[in-house]
Amino acid sequence: MKLGATEIILILAVVLLLFGGKKIPELMKGLGKGIREFKDASKGEEASSAPSTTEEKK
């Protein structure tokens, strides 16, 4: 199943209507943080020996 430009625009419009313009950046920030944590956890032993970048930012 292939998504065309029209379908993608329609999906984005529905998401914008459901969550509003102010909430979408917060959702994307949370999604990015989750993906980053998943990548760090998937590295396994290599990441545990060195401090992660998320801990340094705090």
N, C-alpha and C positions, 0 to 999 in steps of 0.2 A: 504494500500500500504506500503510495507516494503522496506527500503533501505538497500542494501547489501554493503559490503566493497568496491566493485568495483565502485558502483555508488557514494559513498561518496568521494572516491579518485578522481574520474573524476570531481566532482563538485569543490573540493578543487583546482584541477589543473586549471580549468577554471577561478576561482576567482583569483588565483595567476597570471595568464596570463593577466587578465583584469586590475587588480589594481597594480601589481608589489609588490616586496618584501618589499619596504620601506613604502608603503602606508597602508598595512594591519595592522601593530601595531597601527597606528593612528586611523584606523576605529574601531578596537577592544576597544581601550581606550575610544573613543566616545560612543560606544555601552554600555560599562560598566558604564560610567558616567550617561547615560540615564536611565539604569535599576536602578541604585542607587537612582536617583532623583525620579523615579516612585515609588519605595518602600517607600521612605521618605514621598512622597505625599499621598500614600495610608494609611499610619499610621494615618493621620488626626490630631486630636487635640493633641495627645501625642507628636508628633514631633515638633509642634509649640511652646510648652512650654519650650523645651530644645533646645539649639543651635545645629545645625546639624554639622556633622563632616566635611562636605565640606567647611563650613564657617570658621572653625578653621584652616584648611590647608592654606587658602589664606593669 
